[in-house]
Amino acid sequence: MNLSLSKKDLTKYIENLINSNFFDGIEINTLQLNDLVDKALKRTEGSFNKIEAKYYNEKGIVSFNHLNADHMIILLYFAANSGHQLGYEKNLLEKLSYLNKIMNSIDIFHSINLPEVFCVVHPLGTVLGNAKYGNNMCFYQNVTIGATQSNSYPEFGNRIILSSNSTVLGNCKIGNNVIFAANTFILNKDIPDNSIVTGHHPDNKIIPIDMKDDVGMKVEIAFKN
């Protein structure tokens, strides 16, 4: 993967971002941060390799740019989540997650298990809460995923696109190859495979997708098999 900064310089860059934003007097564990950046870069490359999109993977060339906010969102998430899986110092993990909020206006806590292959497209105001996430997902701006008061969470299949201002809350089972249109809101509702979802609860409309037409191909080619 082509890097805009070397791994060493990228790690120092993230360390400087943390230190310039959090003045709590608690030093971060730089050895753990170095390890997390290494793991995050490997996970990021694995994800970008499966994405067919401008700035991610063009003509087989995978690149990471620290000045591309969408790239940094994914790297910071993978770093924090890797640390969560390893039981690293909570202070460091919370700062990495919080840094994503400060810099990119996205809320993804380090304990949230997003898929290994996903992309974000200018996802300002997006909140990705507890859910069972399938692989190959794309999140746009102002997307909200989370629980209801009954503590029921959504379950997603594979190849999901959540367009701007779409919301999925509660006990929802989402199939494969599903597009949520802009301004869609569903609550405690199941969605079948190969569907476009529109409208607001309780008046949602589900439109079947022919995977051979242009819309179906959009889902199909966004991610490599």
N, C-alpha and C positions, 0 to 999 in steps of 0.2 A: 504494500500500500504506500503510495506517495504521501509524504508528510510535509506540511508547511513549516513545521519545526521538528528538530530531532526529538527523540523520546526524552532525552535529558533536558533539553530546553523547554519542551512541553510540560514536563513535570514541574520544573521551576516556575514556569508561567502560572500553572494552577496553584502552586504553593503561594506565589505572590498575590494572586487573586484572593485566596482565602485570608491571608494575613492582612490585606488591605481592606477587607470587608468585615472582619470579626475581631473586635478589640477586647476580647474577654480575658486576655492574659494566659490562656491555656494554649500551650504549644502543641502543634499537631505532630503526629508521629510520621516523620519524613520517610522512614524506611517502609512503613506501611503504604504511604502515598505512592512511593516509587513502584512498589509491587502492584498497586491498584491501577496505576496508569498503564503499566505493562499489560495487565490482564484486560483492561478496558480497550486498549488498542487492538488486541487480538479478537475480542468479541465484536468490536466495531468493524474490523476488516471482514470478519465472517458475515456480518449483517450486510454491509455494503456490497459484498460480492454477489448477493442474491437479489439486489435491488436494481431494477432497470429504470433509472431516472437521472436527469441532468444533475450535475454536481456530486452525485454519489458514485455512479459507475457508467462511464461513457466509453463505448467501444472496447469494453474489457479492461479499461484502466480505472482502478479504484484509487480515490484520493481522499485525504482528510485535510481540511483547512481549519485552523484554530480560529479564524476570523469569520467562518461560516457558522452562524448561531445554531442552525439545525444540527450541524455536525457536533458542536460542543454539547448540545443537549444530550445527544446519544452517548457521547464519551463520558460525560459526568454521571449520567444515570448508570452506565455499565460499571464505572469505577465504584460508585457508592453501593450498588447492588452486589458486586463481587465482594466488597468488604463485609456486607451483611451476611453473605453466605459463609464467609470465613470467620465471622465473629470478631472482626477487627474493632478498634476503639470507636465507641459510639460517637464521641465528639467529632472525630474526623468524618464519619459517614453523614452525620447531620449537617455538617458544614458543606459537604459536597452537594447534598440535596438542596440545602438552603441557597447555595450559590446558583443553582439552576433557577430558583425562584427570582433571585435578585437580578441576574443577568438576562434571563430569557422569559420570565413571566409564565413559567410552567411549573406545576406541582406534581412531582413524582417522588414519593418517599422511597428511601433506600430499600425498604422491605417489600415493595410492590414488585411482583414477578412479571415483567413484560416479556414478550417473546424474544427469542434470540435473533429473529429477523423482523425488523420494523423500521419505519421511517417517519419523520415528522416534516410538515410543510408549514413554515411560519406559524407555529402553534401557540401564539400568544393567548393567555387566558385559559389554557387547557389544564384540566385536572384529571389525572388518571389514578383512580382509587383502586381499592381491592376488587379483584375480579379474577376469573380464570381466562387468561388471554391465549388465543390460538396463535399460530405462527403467521408471518406475513401480514402485518397490519400497518395501516397508514393513518396518521392523525393530523388533522388540520387545526385551525384556530378555534378557541372557545368550545372545545369538546369536553364533555363531562361524563365520567364513568364512575359509578359508585353504588353504595348500598341504600336501602330504605331503612326506616326506623325498625323494621323487623329483622334487620341485619342480613338481608338476602342480597346476594351479589350476582352480577351477570356472568354468563359463561359464553365465550366467543369461539367460533370455529376458526378456520384458516381463510386467509385472503379476505380481509375486511378493510374497507375504506370508510372512515368517519369524516364526513365533510364538515365545513364550518358550522359552528353553533349546534352540533348534534349532541343529544343527551341520551344515555342509556342507564337506567336506574333499576335496581331491584332484581327480582327473580326472572331474568331474561335468558333464554337459551337461543343463541344466535348461530345459524348454520354456516356453511362455507360459501364463499363467493357472494358476499353481501355488501352493498353500498348503502350507507346512510346519507340521504340527500341533505343539503343545507337546511338548518332550522328544524330538524327532526327531533322529536322527543318521544321516547317510549318508556313505559313503566310496567314492570311485571308482565312482559309480553314475549312470546316466542316468535322467532323469525326463521322461515325455512331456507334451505339452500337456494342459491342463485336468485337473489331477490334485491330489489331496490325498495328502500323504506322511506316514506315521506310522511309529513303531517305531524300533528301533536296528539298525544294521548288525551282522550281515548279514541280519537278519530284518525288513527293511522291508516295509511293505504300501503299495501304491499303489491309491488309490480314484479311479476316473474321476469327473469333475465334469460334471454336466449344466448348461451355462451358463444354462439357463432356470430352475433351481431357486434356492433361497435362498442356498446356498453359492456358486454360480456368480455370482449377482448381487452378492455381497459383494466378489468380486474385480473385477467389472465396474464397480461404481459407486464404488469407492474412489478411482479416478482418472478425470478427464475425458479424453475422446478429443482 
